[in-house]
Structure formats: C-alpha cells, structure tokens
Amino acid sequence: MKKIILLSIVVISVFINGCATILTGSTDMVYFDSDPEGAKILIDGLKVGKTPATLTLKRPGFSDKEVLMQLEGYEDRRFILQKEFNAIAILNFGGFVGWLVDIGTGSVFKYSRKDYAMDLEPKAYNIRELQKDTLGRLIVPNNENSFFVYDEEVGYKILFN
C-alpha cells in the first residue's frame, strides 16, 4: 500500500504540476509610444501597429524580439524587448511535462518591461552624401519636419526646422 501511495505521489509530481503557462498565461501586454506619435511599430520585421499602442505579445521564450520604430523624417529607433525568467516556472519542480509546456509556449520567460516611450530624432543627412544641383547648391530631401545636416570634417551638426 505504501508503494502505491509513493508511486502516486511521484506520478502526480512529475505529470501534474503548476506551470507558468497555466498560472500566468503565454502573453504580455506591452505599451509603445513615441514623440512625435504615429511611428510604425515593427516587431521582428512585421508591422504590428502605430504609436501609441498597447499590444498583446506572445512571451519571448529563449529568443529575443527586436522592435523597430519608423516615422517619416525621423531616425529609426531599434531596440530589443527586455525579458526575465518567469519565477512561476519553478513550480514545475522536476516535472518535465510542465517545463516542456512552458518552453513551448515561451512562458519560461516574461517581458520585464511593459512600456517603451521613445523620443525620435529628426533625420540626419551627411553633407558629403547630399547631391548638388547645377549651380553647386546642396539638395536636401524634401521634408516637412525638422532635419539635421552633419559635416563630419568640421564636426558641425545643423538643425533645420
């Protein structure tokens, strides 16, 4: 009888245990904003919205998620979403099924930061890379917003509004 109880405890602890996927889910809500607003949000190359936006993202697992914010006339902002170990996964103890589920759903990690607010810088142009017209004047791309012109040789950065 004691062997049956012991065997039952072992089976329960190996196959039926709490896992992070069940207790905390497999997605996180992450807020993105930019100054100025209206920047495209691309995650791993796929457009997922425009700022400001709160997005439901699948948990990262062992992979990194790269975010790119793009707005016409402004420099792109590229960053990796920060993640951390999901401590609830420890409840799997020695149960390989719970670990497999958490790893498969990505819930072994969760996003540690839930909001990203980015200041976008006006687009910069290198003076040496700008084309010239027939009179030798620099042709700056048509842009409704502010932009920078940078002269590497002298080290000047000029803001045009």
Disulfide bonds with the S-S distance in Angstrom:
none
